[in-house]
Amino acid sequence: MATPVFNFKMFIQHLPVTSADRMELVKSALSTSDIIGSVLRTHLTAEQIIEAWIYAACNRANLFTDTSITFAAKRQIAVNLGLPKAASSLFHNVAKIRNRFAHDPSTAEIDTELVDKIKEQFFSLMPGWRHQPDVGISFFRKDGSTELNVSLHDANQPPHIILAVIVSLVALFLANKAREEASIES
């Protein structure tokens, strides 16, 4: 049986950063002061990215409907289907942060050392972005004015916001990588 070709269009369709509706999850993670809520939304965004990768690699959307598969299992399946290991490791560390909040009620703050590690993992994927001051995410109102602008390099951003920016940018990195590979194959 032939291995399905990675379905780039399906990947884009299911990424949480490719439409205004799907970006609401990211936007809410970026705009809340609720650390736990932001971390949970960011973790869900990471899981949606992983699922989109699996759907595209298998050429089958909604593969996980009516199933119960852990984040770690999905992450490993995605790696087995070509997800870059550096992205998987980054998502693993996002899950560590989420799990600390979920399983330790005394956790009130994000481990900034782990966020710094995640940031370094991101820069291993996108080394050219390390020193670009304008790397981040912006949301605009219908009239074109800026609603929300978050810079990855803003030292005043709280760790949960930096985490949400990084996961969102990883989605864009993976979209570019998949697009490049799709154009090579055609």
Backbone as ProteinMPNN parsed JSONL, in Angstrom:
{"seq_chain_A": "MATPVFNFKMFIQHLPVTSADRMELVKSALSTSDIIGSVLRTHLTAEQIIEAWIYAACNRANLFTDTSITFAAKRQIAVNLGLPKAASSLFHNVAKIRNRFAHDPSTAEIDTELVDKIKEQFFSLMPGWRHQPDVGISFFRKDGSTELNVSLHDANQPPHIILAVIVSLVALFLANKAREEASIES", "coords_chain_A": {"N_chain_A": [[0.839, -1.179, 0.0], [0.595, 2.173, -0.875], [2.136, 5.025, 0.596], [0.275, 7.79, 1.731], [0.386, 11.005, 0.15], [1.448, 13.968, 1.712], [-1.129, 16.059, 2.593], [-1.316, 19.153, 1.901], [-3.264, 21.196, 1.686], [-5.262, 20.242, 3.374], [-3.894, 20.309, 5.784], [-3.502, 23.083, 6.152], [-6.181, 23.862, 6.269], [-6.967, 22.835, 8.739], [-5.282, 23.944, 10.618], [-4.89, 25.925, 13.564], [-4.414, 28.607, 13.092], [-5.113, 29.748, 10.693], [-7.444, 30.976, 9.884], [-9.876, 33.516, 10.599], [-11.869, 32.69, 12.398], [-10.734, 30.362, 13.54], [-8.547, 31.465, 14.731], [-9.444, 32.624, 17.031], [-9.079, 31.14, 19.375], [-6.307, 31.322, 19.766], [-6.089, 34.095, 19.932], [-7.552, 34.581, 22.273], [-5.902, 33.288, 24.113], [-3.721, 34.951, 24.012], [-4.682, 37.382, 24.905], [-5.632, 37.315, 27.48], [-5.358, 37.8, 31.033], [-5.444, 35.735, 32.681], [-3.556, 33.246, 33.69], [-3.665, 30.391, 33.834], [-5.865, 29.847, 32.146], [-4.848, 30.853, 29.741], [-2.619, 29.17, 29.337], [-3.916, 26.682, 29.075], [-5.403, 27.143, 26.725], [-3.302, 27.583, 24.942], [-2.027, 25.099, 25.001], [-4.089, 23.548, 23.913], [-4.121, 24.678, 21.37], [-1.603, 23.8, 20.467], [-2.134, 21.061, 20.425], [-4.089, 20.989, 18.428], [-2.552, 21.731, 16.237], [-0.838, 19.537, 16.027], [-2.749, 17.532, 15.509], [-3.711, 18.467, 13.031], [-1.435, 18.06, 11.485], [-1.273, 15.26, 11.502], [-3.732, 14.582, 10.277], [-3.262, 15.615, 7.698], [-1.01, 14.157, 6.915], [-2.017, 11.597, 6.837], [-4.032, 11.959, 5.12], [-6.666, 12.221, 5.92], [-9.21, 13.737, 7.403], [-10.326, 14.683, 10.682], [-9.656, 12.375, 12.09], [-9.527, 11.603, 14.725], [-12.04, 11.591, 15.811], [-14.455, 10.584, 18.132], [-12.615, 9.161, 19.677], [-10.158, 8.474, 22.219], [-7.259, 9.657, 22.734], [-4.099, 10.269, 24.028], [-2.311, 13.384, 24.42], [0.469, 13.029, 24.288], [0.642, 10.616, 22.857], [-0.505, 11.363, 20.41], [1.367, 13.253, 19.66], [3.646, 11.641, 19.261], [2.734, 10.012, 17.175], [2.485, 11.968, 15.201], [5.202, 12.678, 14.888], [6.156, 10.25, 13.9], [4.964, 10.44, 11.482], [6.354, 12.402, 10.21], [6.492, 14.958, 11.437], [8.632, 17.543, 12.422], [11.183, 16.756, 14.759], [12.134, 18.701, 16.483], [9.98, 20.465, 16.703], [8.158, 18.76, 17.912], [9.451, 18.292, 20.375], [9.341, 20.855, 21.448], [6.541, 21.124, 21.701], [6.185, 19.123, 23.585], [7.336, 20.291, 25.846], [5.576, 22.407, 26.201], [3.364, 20.942, 26.983], [4.355, 19.996, 29.419], [4.313, 22.334, 30.95], [1.555, 22.863, 30.966], [0.672, 20.533, 32.286], [1.757, 20.853, 34.824], [0.18, 22.888, 35.881], [-2.284, 21.595, 35.744], [-2.034, 19.385, 37.434], [-0.92, 20.147, 39.825], [-2.128, 21.949, 42.222], [-0.952, 24.023, 43.613], [0.618, 25.381, 41.88], [1.211, 28.49, 40.57], [2.499, 30.15, 38.881], [4.201, 30.29, 35.71], [6.938, 28.265, 34.856], [9.651, 30.016, 34.209], [12.161, 29.345, 33.253], [11.631, 27.072, 31.746], [10.02, 28.187, 29.779], [11.944, 29.812, 28.58], [13.568, 27.785, 27.558], [11.8, 26.669, 25.706], [11.596, 28.834, 24.01], [14.204, 28.881, 22.994], [14.125, 26.425, 21.655], [12.289, 27.075, 19.703], [13.775, 29.008, 18.292], [15.7, 27.336, 17.279], [14.323, 26.152, 15.256], [13.674, 28.361, 13.694], [16.093, 30.106, 13.14], [16.772, 32.585, 12.005], [14.981, 34.389, 13.03], [15.692, 35.098, 15.539], [16.912, 37.595, 16.119], [15.256, 39.456, 14.997], [13.362, 42.208, 15.535], [10.616, 42.546, 15.149], [9.155, 40.187, 15.284], [6.27, 38.433, 15.895], [2.765, 38.524, 16.713], [-0.104, 39.999, 15.332], [-3.366, 41.385, 15.626], [-6.084, 42.717, 13.87], [-8.665, 45.182, 13.707], [-11.81, 45.464, 11.922], [-11.744, 47.948, 10.718], [-9.109, 48.291, 10.214], [-7.437, 49.185, 12.195], [-5.128, 48.483, 14.866], [-5.818, 45.84, 16.987], [-4.646, 44.05, 18.757], [-1.305, 43.536, 19.528], [1.491, 41.616, 19.741], [4.754, 41.102, 20.635], [7.397, 38.826, 20.235], [9.875, 39.377, 21.279], [9.531, 41.192, 23.315], [10.44, 42.108, 26.38], [8.782, 42.684, 28.466], [6.541, 41.16, 28.268], [4.366, 38.779, 29.728], [5.185, 35.37, 30.7], [3.178, 33.466, 29.91], [2.02, 34.66, 27.708], [4.145, 34.879, 25.912], [4.558, 32.159, 25.502], [2.168, 31.46, 24.146], [2.486, 32.981, 21.807], [4.768, 31.762, 20.692], [3.883, 29.087, 20.175], [1.918, 29.619, 18.273], [3.477, 30.739, 16.237], [5.04, 28.535, 15.599], [3.146, 26.989, 14.311], [2.862, 28.483, 11.963], [5.464, 28.242, 10.967], [5.498, 25.454, 10.449], [3.502, 25.337, 8.508], [4.733, 26.76, 6.421], [6.945, 25.074, 5.984], [5.649, 22.699, 5.18], [4.397, 23.649, 2.881], [6.608, 24.297, 1.273], [7.718, 21.737, 0.94], [5.603, 20.503, -0.362], [5.6, 21.905, -2.759], [7.992, 21.074, -3.829], [7.501, 18.398, -4.306], [5.619, 18.535, -6.337]], "CA_chain_A": [[0.0, 0.0, 0.0], [1.392, 3.39, -1.002], [1.989, 6.025, 1.647], [-0.391, 8.973, 1.189], [1.156, 12.234, 0.045], [1.02, 14.962, 2.699], [-2.182, 16.899, 2.026], [-1.035, 20.505, 2.378], [-4.52, 21.946, 1.826], [-5.932, 19.761, 4.581], [-3.117, 20.823, 6.913], [-3.849, 24.497, 6.304], [-7.59, 23.94, 6.654], [-7.159, 22.453, 10.141], [-4.404, 24.685, 11.529], [-5.637, 26.897, 14.364], [-3.96, 29.979, 12.838], [-5.28, 30.069, 9.278], [-8.696, 31.678, 9.601], [-10.272, 34.39, 11.709], [-12.602, 31.896, 13.392], [-9.833, 29.453, 14.242], [-7.585, 32.277, 15.487], [-10.044, 33.089, 18.288], [-8.435, 30.421, 20.476], [-4.995, 31.954, 19.942], [-6.321, 35.47, 20.379], [-7.95, 34.567, 23.684], [-4.712, 32.92, 24.897], [-2.824, 36.107, 24.019], [-5.264, 38.603, 25.453], [-6.116, 37.149, 28.852], [-4.389, 37.857, 32.137], [-5.63, 34.457, 33.374], [-2.425, 32.406, 33.288], [-4.108, 29.011, 33.608], [-6.684, 29.852, 30.936], [-3.966, 31.051, 28.592], [-1.831, 27.945, 29.154], [-4.811, 25.644, 28.547], [-5.695, 27.475, 25.325], [-2.072, 27.375, 24.173], [-1.859, 23.646, 24.89], [-5.091, 23.095, 22.945], [-3.618, 25.107, 20.063], [-0.537, 22.854, 20.106], [-2.772, 19.785, 20.087], [-4.737, 21.151, 17.124], [-1.486, 21.722, 15.228], [-0.431, 18.135, 15.902], [-3.83, 16.82, 14.825], [-3.719, 18.899, 11.627], [-0.314, 17.374, 10.835], [-1.657, 13.852, 11.33], [-4.775, 14.533, 9.244], [-2.655, 15.856, 6.385], [-0.096, 13.055, 6.586], [-2.844, 10.41, 6.552], [-5.044, 12.391, 4.154], [-7.968, 11.881, 6.503], [-9.595, 14.719, 8.42], [-11.107, 14.255, 11.85], [-9.245, 11.009, 12.386], [-9.64, 11.315, 16.155], [-13.432, 11.676, 16.246], [-14.922, 9.472, 18.974], [-11.49, 8.41, 20.24], [-9.502, 9.087, 23.364], [-5.822, 9.447, 22.563], [-3.387, 11.291, 24.793], [-1.483, 14.363, 23.724], [1.781, 12.414, 24.039], [0.494, 9.627, 21.782], [-0.693, 12.113, 19.158], [2.658, 13.874, 19.331], [4.521, 10.601, 18.719], [2.191, 9.643, 15.86], [2.862, 13.046, 14.282], [6.635, 12.524, 14.603], [6.275, 9.089, 13.014], [4.454, 10.865, 10.174], [7.204, 13.441, 9.646], [6.583, 16.215, 12.178], [10.012, 17.737, 12.882], [11.382, 16.412, 16.17], [12.293, 19.935, 17.265], [8.624, 20.953, 16.994], [7.598, 17.821, 18.881], [10.074, 18.57, 21.678], [8.773, 22.114, 21.909], [5.182, 20.825, 22.156], [6.323, 18.339, 24.818], [7.578, 21.229, 26.941], [4.307, 23.11, 26.425], [2.548, 20.002, 27.766], [4.892, 19.994, 30.786], [3.781, 23.52, 31.632], [0.12, 22.615, 31.158], [0.482, 19.479, 33.285], [2.066, 21.392, 36.159], [-1.029, 23.586, 36.335], [-3.4, 20.645, 35.857], [-1.83, 18.356, 38.454], [-0.385, 20.71, 41.061], [-2.93, 23.143, 42.503], [-0.15, 25.104, 44.187], [1.314, 26.083, 40.798], [0.565, 29.769, 40.275], [3.284, 30.835, 37.854], [4.863, 29.449, 34.711], [8.38, 28.094, 35.011], [10.251, 30.864, 33.172], [13.28, 28.623, 32.636], [11.064, 26.194, 30.729], [9.621, 29.065, 28.67], [13.192, 30.165, 27.889], [13.969, 26.595, 26.799], [10.874, 26.592, 24.57], [12.001, 29.913, 23.1], [15.406, 28.397, 22.301], [13.687, 25.385, 20.718], [11.687, 27.785, 18.576], [14.835, 29.612, 17.491], [16.398, 26.275, 16.538], [13.522, 25.97, 14.042], [13.692, 29.615, 12.94], [17.231, 30.871, 13.668], [16.796, 33.94, 11.478], [14.05, 35.242, 13.754], [16.224, 35.378, 16.878], [17.252, 39.004, 16.32], [14.311, 40.337, 14.305], [12.557, 42.8, 16.606], [9.181, 42.602, 14.864], [8.55, 38.855, 15.269], [5.151, 38.359, 16.817], [1.43, 38.342, 16.147], [-0.987, 41.161, 15.425], [-4.77, 41.248, 15.244], [-6.595, 44.004, 13.418], [-10.115, 45.367, 13.63], [-12.314, 45.581, 10.548], [-11.362, 49.25, 10.162], [-7.67, 48.27, 9.961], [-6.657, 49.581, 13.368], [-4.57, 47.363, 15.621], [-6.563, 45.413, 18.174], [-3.708, 43.384, 19.655], [0.01, 43.352, 18.923], [2.348, 40.964, 20.724], [6.089, 40.837, 20.111], [8.122, 37.741, 20.899], [11.076, 39.904, 21.934], [9.169, 42.18, 24.323], [10.826, 41.591, 27.701], [7.708, 42.961, 29.419], [5.428, 40.224, 28.078], [4.368, 37.671, 30.686], [5.555, 34.089, 30.087], [2.074, 32.768, 29.242], [1.804, 35.315, 26.416], [5.266, 34.431, 25.072], [4.269, 30.765, 25.162], [1.117, 31.457, 23.119], [3.081, 33.498, 20.566], [5.667, 30.745, 20.141], [3.11, 27.974, 19.607], [1.287, 30.126, 17.051], [4.516, 30.888, 15.213], [5.419, 27.183, 15.164], [2.141, 26.6, 13.309], [3.221, 29.148, 10.708], [6.683, 27.578, 10.496], [5.134, 24.151, 9.882], [2.768, 25.597, 7.261], [5.74, 27.092, 5.402], [7.716, 23.862, 5.703], [4.793, 21.792, 4.409], [4.201, 24.262, 1.558], [7.855, 24.114, 0.523], [7.844, 20.325, 0.577], [4.555, 20.201, -1.344], [5.998, 22.456, -4.06], [9.093, 20.235, -4.32], [6.927, 17.142, -4.784], [4.793, 18.695, -7.533]], "C_chain_A": [[0.887, 1.246, 0.0], [1.106, 4.337, 0.16], [1.308, 7.255, 1.057], [0.566, 10.163, 1.144], [0.58, 13.223, 1.058], [0.052, 15.928, 2.033], [-2.055, 18.306, 2.609], [-2.322, 21.297, 2.605], [-5.273, 21.523, 3.087], [-5.214, 20.281, 5.829], [-3.502, 22.274, 7.19], [-5.282, 24.653, 6.811], [-7.79, 23.684, 8.149], [-6.212, 23.153, 11.117], [-5.206, 25.735, 12.295], [-5.25, 28.35, 14.095], [-4.237, 30.433, 11.407], [-6.639, 30.651, 8.909], [-9.069, 32.501, 10.827], [-10.997, 33.603, 12.799], [-11.667, 31.024, 14.217], [-8.81, 30.223, 15.087], [-8.155, 32.762, 16.82], [-9.408, 32.412, 19.5], [-7.083, 31.054, 20.797], [-5.166, 33.36, 20.509], [-6.705, 35.508, 21.855], [-6.784, 34.164, 24.587], [-3.771, 34.109, 25.046], [-3.377, 37.304, 24.787], [-5.753, 38.48, 26.895], [-4.988, 37.316, 29.871], [-4.465, 36.584, 32.981], [-4.564, 33.47, 32.884], [-2.879, 30.988, 32.968], [-4.94, 28.921, 32.332], [-5.848, 30.001, 29.68], [-3.162, 29.791, 28.296], [-2.7, 26.831, 28.573], [-5.143, 25.897, 27.08], [-4.472, 27.239, 24.44], [-1.819, 25.889, 23.971], [-2.848, 23.082, 23.873], [-4.685, 23.493, 21.526], [-2.532, 24.157, 19.581], [-1.137, 21.514, 19.689], [-3.465, 19.862, 18.727], [-3.713, 21.169, 15.99], [-1.045, 20.285, 14.962], [-1.493, 17.336, 15.148], [-3.882, 17.188, 13.346], [-2.604, 18.203, 10.851], [-0.694, 15.917, 10.53], [-2.723, 13.718, 10.246], [-4.15, 14.638, 7.857], [-1.749, 14.708, 5.964], [-0.859, 11.788, 6.217], [-3.892, 10.682, 5.476], [-6.447, 11.995, 4.627], [-8.277, 12.843, 7.653], [-10.393, 14.054, 9.536], [-10.863, 12.799, 12.228], [-9.507, 10.628, 13.844], [-11.065, 11.44, 16.689], [-13.814, 10.404, 17.0], [-13.787, 8.568, 19.457], [-10.957, 9.158, 21.451], [-8.022, 8.741, 23.283], [-5.103, 10.588, 23.267], [-2.61, 12.226, 23.873], [-0.144, 13.738, 23.35], [1.707, 11.401, 22.899], [0.308, 10.324, 20.439], [0.627, 12.725, 18.7], [3.597, 12.853, 18.709], [4.038, 10.129, 17.348], [2.603, 10.696, 14.831], [4.345, 12.97, 13.913], [6.849, 11.357, 13.646], [5.807, 9.414, 11.599], [5.184, 12.099, 9.643], [7.234, 14.778, 10.345], [8.023, 16.381, 12.659], [10.143, 17.48, 14.383], [11.548, 17.649, 17.043], [10.933, 20.532, 17.622], [7.965, 20.057, 18.036], [8.154, 18.074, 20.279], [9.528, 19.86, 22.282], [7.359, 21.879, 22.452], [5.197, 19.999, 23.444], [6.522, 19.27, 26.018], [6.355, 22.103, 27.23], [3.398, 22.231, 27.29], [3.041, 19.917, 29.213], [4.337, 21.168, 31.584], [2.305, 23.32, 31.946], [-0.106, 21.614, 32.283], [0.812, 19.953, 34.696], [0.858, 22.13, 36.728], [-2.156, 22.602, 36.601], [-3.263, 19.712, 37.055], [-1.256, 18.866, 39.768], [-1.117, 22.016, 41.362], [-2.136, 24.302, 43.102], [0.612, 25.882, 43.114], [0.542, 27.349, 40.448], [1.264, 30.517, 39.146], [3.889, 29.818, 36.894], [6.35, 29.412, 35.02], [9.065, 28.869, 33.879], [11.454, 30.204, 32.514], [12.786, 27.693, 31.535], [10.579, 27.013, 29.53], [10.856, 29.496, 27.883], [13.694, 29.002, 27.042], [13.093, 26.446, 25.546], [11.232, 27.657, 23.533], [13.244, 29.499, 22.314], [15.058, 27.297, 21.297], [13.056, 26.027, 19.484], [12.776, 28.374, 17.682], [15.696, 28.568, 16.783], [15.643, 25.956, 15.247], [13.65, 27.177, 13.112], [14.852, 30.496, 13.412], [17.275, 32.318, 13.184], [15.893, 34.906, 12.226], [14.567, 35.654, 15.128], [16.423, 36.875, 17.115], [16.349, 39.956, 15.541], [13.338, 40.908, 15.336], [11.046, 42.729, 16.38], [8.51, 41.234, 14.787], [7.453, 38.811, 16.324], [3.851, 38.146, 16.075], [0.637, 39.622, 16.363], [-2.392, 40.772, 15.0], [-5.28, 42.642, 14.917], [-8.12, 44.015, 13.424], [-10.519, 45.509, 12.163], [-11.923, 46.907, 9.904], [-9.858, 49.357, 9.907], [-6.821, 48.69, 11.144], [-6.217, 48.338, 14.148], [-5.405, 47.093, 16.865], [-5.613, 44.84, 19.222], [-2.402, 43.177, 18.902], [0.939, 42.793, 19.994], [3.673, 40.621, 20.06], [6.766, 39.738, 20.927], [9.295, 38.275, 21.715], [10.784, 40.975, 22.987], [9.424, 41.597, 25.713], [9.739, 41.818, 28.751], [6.515, 42.023, 29.275], [5.497, 39.122, 29.132], [4.647, 36.338, 29.98], [4.408, 33.377, 29.369], [1.771, 33.376, 27.874], [2.909, 34.9, 25.445], [5.027, 32.999, 24.61], [3.232, 30.684, 24.04], [1.649, 31.959, 21.778], [3.934, 32.42, 19.913], [4.883, 29.615, 19.492], [2.436, 28.41, 18.309], [2.295, 30.26, 15.92], [5.032, 29.535, 14.73], [4.423, 26.681, 14.122], [2.473, 27.221, 11.958], [4.493, 28.557, 10.115], [6.343, 26.259, 9.811], [4.349, 24.315, 8.583], [3.739, 25.924, 6.134], [6.547, 25.869, 5.002], [6.907, 22.906, 4.833], [4.565, 22.332, 3.0], [5.438, 24.065, 0.691], [8.004, 22.674, 0.06], [6.8, 19.921, -0.456], [4.946, 20.73, -2.72], [7.159, 21.671, -4.661], [8.539, 18.96, -4.94], [6.122, 17.313, -6.06], [5.575, 19.066, -8.755]], "O_chain_A": [[1.823, 1.346, 0.793], [-0.024, 4.432, 0.64], [1.712, 7.726, -0.006], [1.443, 10.303, 1.997], [-0.636, 13.301, 1.235], [0.382, 16.545, 1.02], [-2.61, 18.61, 3.665], [-2.45, 21.994, 3.612], [-5.851, 22.36, 3.781], [-5.856, 20.649, 6.812], [-3.791, 22.642, 8.328], [-5.554, 25.481, 7.68], [-8.692, 24.261, 8.758], [-6.335, 22.968, 12.328], [-6.102, 26.364, 11.732], [-5.713, 29.243, 14.803], [-3.647, 31.414, 10.954], [-6.944, 30.799, 7.725], [-8.634, 32.216, 11.943], [-10.765, 33.827, 13.987], [-11.788, 30.953, 15.44], [-8.272, 29.682, 16.053], [-7.405, 33.266, 17.656], [-9.221, 33.048, 20.538], [-6.76, 31.291, 21.96], [-4.474, 33.756, 21.447], [-6.237, 36.369, 22.6], [-6.685, 34.65, 25.713], [-3.106, 34.262, 26.071], [-2.613, 38.144, 25.264], [-6.24, 39.456, 27.465], [-3.827, 37.012, 29.597], [-3.652, 36.38, 33.883], [-4.673, 32.928, 31.784], [-2.509, 30.444, 31.928], [-4.74, 28.014, 31.524], [-6.113, 29.349, 28.67], [-3.037, 29.388, 27.139], [-2.264, 26.114, 27.673], [-5.162, 24.962, 26.279], [-4.598, 26.75, 23.318], [-1.435, 25.468, 22.879], [-2.485, 22.231, 23.061], [-4.887, 22.725, 20.585], [-2.534, 23.75, 18.42], [-0.696, 20.907, 18.713], [-3.43, 18.901, 17.959], [-3.99, 20.671, 14.898], [-0.898, 19.873, 13.812], [-1.169, 16.556, 14.253], [-4.076, 16.317, 12.498], [-2.796, 17.803, 9.703], [-0.456, 15.42, 9.428], [-2.629, 12.839, 9.39], [-4.464, 13.856, 6.959], [-1.724, 14.328, 4.793], [-0.406, 11.0, 5.386], [-4.551, 9.766, 4.985], [-7.279, 11.512, 3.859], [-7.68, 12.766, 8.727], [-11.035, 13.02, 9.351], [-11.783, 12.091, 12.637], [-9.69, 9.451, 14.154], [-11.273, 11.398, 17.901], [-13.528, 9.293, 16.555], [-13.971, 7.363, 19.626], [-11.274, 10.328, 21.669], [-7.595, 7.668, 23.711], [-5.475, 11.751, 23.107], [-2.301, 11.903, 22.726], [0.326, 13.899, 22.223], [2.612, 11.336, 22.067], [0.902, 9.917, 19.44], [0.957, 12.716, 17.514], [4.277, 13.159, 17.73], [4.85, 9.875, 16.459], [3.021, 10.358, 13.724], [4.705, 13.174, 12.753], [7.626, 11.457, 12.697], [6.2, 8.752, 10.638], [4.695, 12.766, 8.731], [7.944, 15.676, 9.892], [8.582, 15.455, 13.246], [9.315, 17.931, 15.175], [11.149, 17.648, 18.207], [10.754, 21.048, 18.725], [7.29, 20.547, 18.941], [7.406, 18.069, 21.256], [9.286, 19.938, 23.487], [7.014, 22.371, 23.526], [4.323, 20.159, 24.296], [5.94, 19.053, 27.08], [6.127, 22.493, 28.375], [2.745, 22.719, 28.212], [2.234, 19.781, 30.133], [3.942, 21.02, 32.741], [1.861, 23.58, 33.065], [-0.971, 21.817, 33.135], [0.201, 19.493, 35.66], [0.552, 22.01, 37.914], [-2.901, 22.753, 37.57], [-4.267, 19.293, 37.63], [-1.12, 18.101, 40.722], [-0.768, 23.066, 40.822], [-2.603, 25.441, 43.096], [1.189, 26.93, 43.405], [-0.63, 27.292, 40.076], [0.683, 31.412, 38.532], [4.063, 28.646, 37.229], [6.94, 30.422, 35.401], [9.058, 28.43, 32.729], [11.743, 30.467, 31.347], [13.445, 27.541, 30.506], [10.715, 26.575, 28.388], [10.822, 29.541, 26.653], [14.19, 29.207, 25.934], [13.592, 26.135, 24.464], [11.177, 27.407, 22.329], [13.329, 29.738, 21.109], [15.632, 27.245, 20.209], [13.268, 25.572, 18.36], [12.71, 28.256, 16.459], [16.353, 28.882, 15.791], [16.247, 25.539, 14.259], [13.726, 27.026, 11.892], [14.614, 31.536, 14.026], [17.774, 33.188, 13.898], [16.027, 36.12, 12.072], [13.945, 36.472, 15.805], [16.13, 37.369, 18.204], [16.652, 41.145, 15.438], [12.572, 40.16, 15.943], [10.278, 42.842, 17.335], [7.397, 41.13, 14.271], [7.685, 39.114, 17.495], [3.837, 37.65, 14.948], [0.697, 40.243, 17.424], [-2.578, 39.931, 14.121], [-4.953, 43.617, 15.594], [-8.77, 42.998, 13.181], [-9.671, 45.655, 11.283], [-11.785, 46.987, 8.684], [-9.38, 50.391, 9.439], [-5.597, 48.562, 11.098], [-6.856, 47.287, 14.088], [-5.661, 47.982, 17.677], [-5.752, 45.107, 20.415], [-2.401, 42.696, 17.769], [1.15, 43.422, 21.03], [3.706, 39.929, 19.043], [6.706, 39.734, 22.157], [9.665, 37.686, 22.731], [11.714, 41.601, 23.496], [8.707, 40.703, 26.162], [9.775, 41.203, 29.817], [5.578, 42.083, 30.072], [6.574, 38.588, 29.398], [4.371, 36.2, 28.789], [4.627, 32.751, 28.332], [1.313, 32.671, 26.974], [2.634, 34.603, 24.283], [5.27, 32.671, 23.449], [3.405, 29.921, 23.09], [1.297, 31.418, 20.729], [3.83, 32.191, 18.708], [5.189, 29.223, 18.366], [2.391, 27.642, 17.348], [1.994, 29.929, 14.773], [5.421, 29.403, 13.57], [4.812, 26.022, 13.157], [2.376, 26.557, 10.926], [4.594, 28.388, 8.9], [6.84, 25.975, 8.721], [4.512, 23.519, 7.657], [3.588, 25.426, 5.018], [6.805, 25.65, 3.819], [7.426, 22.365, 3.856], [4.542, 21.567, 2.035], [5.332, 23.711, -0.483], [8.375, 22.421, -1.086], [7.073, 19.096, -1.328], [4.664, 20.092, -3.734], [7.293, 21.611, -5.884], [9.035, 18.492, -5.965], [5.948, 16.348, -6.805], [4.999, 19.231, -9.83]]}, "name": "protein", "num_of_chains": 1, "seq": "MATPVFNFKMFIQHLPVTSADRMELVKSALSTSDIIGSVLRTHLTAEQIIEAWIYAACNRANLFTDTSITFAAKRQIAVNLGLPKAASSLFHNVAKIRNRFAHDPSTAEIDTELVDKIKEQFFSLMPGWRHQPDVGISFFRKDGSTELNVSLHDANQPPHIILAVIVSLVALFLANKAREEASIES"}
